[in-house]
Amino acid sequence: MSAVVATDAPTLSVGSLHVSIGGSQILRGVDLEIRPKTVFCLMGRNGVGKTTTLKAITGLMTANKGTVSLEGETISHLSPEKRALMGLGFVPQGREIFPQLTVEENLYIGTTARGRKPKKEEVDRVFTLFPIIKEFLPRKGGMLSGGQQQQLAIGRALLTRPKLLILDEPTEGIQPNIIDQIGEAIKMLREEGEMAILLVEQYLDFCKELGDDFCILERGRVAANGPMTGLSEELIKEFLTV
């Protein structure tokens, strides 16, 4: 008998997540709740547990305790592959483009692995968001700039039809004009209302412009959270400035 999924549930709910690496406690009871159709910014200085949180959510890292639920259905026990099939789309740091494959092969590799051909309108949406991908389809992925690879990685994730798109440091090491394009793409995706977006980002202005809600981590714990309008200068100074 299939589980009943609450229609009004948060897109993602994380409860009391604990993660240890090599005997060191990295996450100490992290709680997150991401509302449908919103951009949620997970923030904090380097080394506070942001990427570990994403890896625990996607199943790439095993949590010692805690729960992860997608649209009301618990996915904590599932493998990374099954979590992806349930609707998690993950663009990690480093982008993980296959340099010897063409841009076209990189773009479709996720859907090919699932035995599904994306619809024309899904591909057209990626080309609308990132026109350079269509222009560079025959090129090898390794020939693209870092920013172009980031656009390709996001496009590849979108073709998997995610319920939650997870972006880990999408502006890191990228030229300003492509940062602007990625920002505009995130705005468009939010307006379409087909997914929520979980964004880990050090670029404060990027978060303030795009985010609906925020959570700040400090030493593996939630130090502050709420609507982006509540991100005060006091919180920025205490937890985000270097």
MORA-V292637 format. One record per run of one state. SS is the DSSP state (~ for helix, > for strand, _ for the rest). FROM is the first residue (numbers start at 0). TO is the last residue. If there is no record, write none. Layout:
SS,FROM,TO ; SS,FROM,TO
//
This chain:
_,0,10 ; >,11,20 ; _,21,22 ; >,23,33 ; _,34,37 ; >,38,42 ; _,43,48 ; ~,49,57 ; _,58,63 ; >,64,69 ; _,70,71 ; >,72,73 ; _,74,78 ; ~,79,85 ; _,86,86 ; >,87,90 ; _,91,100 ; >,101,101 ; ~,102,112 ; _,113,118 ; ~,119,128 ; _,129,129 ; ~,130,134 ; _,135,138 ; >,139,139 ; ~,140,142 ; _,143,144 ; ~,145,157 ; _,158,162 ; >,163,167 ; _,168,174 ; ~,175,191 ; _,192,194 ; >,195,199 ; _,200,202 ; ~,203,209 ; _,210,211 ; >,212,217 ; _,218,219 ; >,220,226 ; ~,227,229 ; _,230,231 ; ~,232,239 ; _,240,241
//
